[in-house]
Amino acid sequence: MQKTEMLKIEPYAKPTDEFEFAVYSPSTSVTSISGILNALKSELELLSNLEISTGETFYRLESSEQNRHTFATNSGKISCRYLVNSSGFDSVRIAQ
């Protein structure tokens, strides 16, 4: 969903200019996020030109230019056009 729609549903969300979309899942909760992500991963793995990285520790956003974002993680740098942040409790820190 668009950032404006997200803020109507969750007014305390703090979207940044770099990230404009959110996933809305009204029939699930945080406790079942792994089920959502596993289903999403299964569907996305059918696409070409896609890499799914899990278990990364986010350190910082290095750069954000021309629809590409580069992040420093525990396993090095990751560059992507889209990022799914599913870090649970730590997601607020990462979103800031």
C-alpha positions in Angstrom: 0.0 0.0 0.0 1.0 3.6 -0.4 2.6 5.6 2.4 -0.6 7.8 2.8 -2.8 4.7 3.2 -0.4 3.2 5.7 -0.5 6.3 7.9 -4.3 6.2 8.0 -4.2 2.7 9.4 -1.1 3.2 11.6 -0.6 6.9 12.4 2.5 6.2 14.6 4.4 4.7 11.7 7.4 6.7 10.6 7.9 6.1 6.9 11.0 7.6 5.2 11.4 9.1 1.8 13.5 6.1 0.7 10.6 3.6 1.3 7.2 4.4 0.0 5.2 1.1 0.4 4.1 -1.2 3.2 2.5 -4.6 3.4 -1.0 -4.6 5.0 -2.1 -7.9 6.3 -5.3 -7.4 8.4 -5.9 -11.1 9.1 -2.5 -11.8 10.6 -0.5 -10.6 13.5 3.1 -10.2 14.4 3.1 -13.7 15.9 2.6 -15.2 12.4 5.0 -13.1 10.5 7.2 -16.1 9.7 4.2 -17.7 7.9 3.7 -14.6 5.8 7.4 -14.3 5.0 7.7 -18.0 4.1 4.7 -17.7 1.7 6.1 -14.5 0.2 9.6 -16.1 -0.2 8.1 -19.2 -1.9 6.3 -16.9 -4.4 9.2 -14.6 -5.0 11.7 -17.5 -5.6 9.8 -18.3 -8.8 10.9 -14.9 -10.2 14.2 -14.4 -11.9 16.8 -11.8 -11.0 15.9 -12.0 -7.4 18.0 -12.8 -4.3 16.4 -13.4 -0.9 18.7 -12.9 2.1 17.6 -13.8 5.6 19.3 -13.7 9.0 21.1 -10.5 8.3 22.0 -8.0 11.0 21.3 -4.5 9.8 24.0 -1.9 10.7 23.1 1.1 8.7 21.9 2.5 5.4 25.1 3.3 3.4 23.5 5.1 0.4 20.2 5.6 -1.5 20.5 6.7 -5.1 18.5 6.2 -8.3 16.1 3.5 -6.8 19.1 1.5 -5.3 19.7 1.2 -1.6 22.9 -0.1 -0.1 23.0 -1.4 3.4 25.8 -2.4 5.7 25.1 -5.8 7.4 26.9 -8.4 9.3 27.8 -10.3 6.1 28.9 -7.2 4.1 27.0 -4.8 1.9 23.7 -5.5 0.3 22.4 -3.4 -2.6 18.8 -3.6 -3.6 15.9 -1.8 -5.2 13.3 -3.1 -2.6 13.8 -4.3 0.9 11.3 -6.2 3.1 12.1 -5.3 6.7 10.8 -8.1 8.9 13.0 -7.5 11.9 10.1 -7.6 14.4 10.9 -5.7 17.6 14.0 -4.1 16.0 12.0 -2.8 13.0 11.4 0.6 14.6 15.1 1.2 15.0 15.8 0.1 11.4 13.0 2.3 10.0 14.5 5.3 11.7 
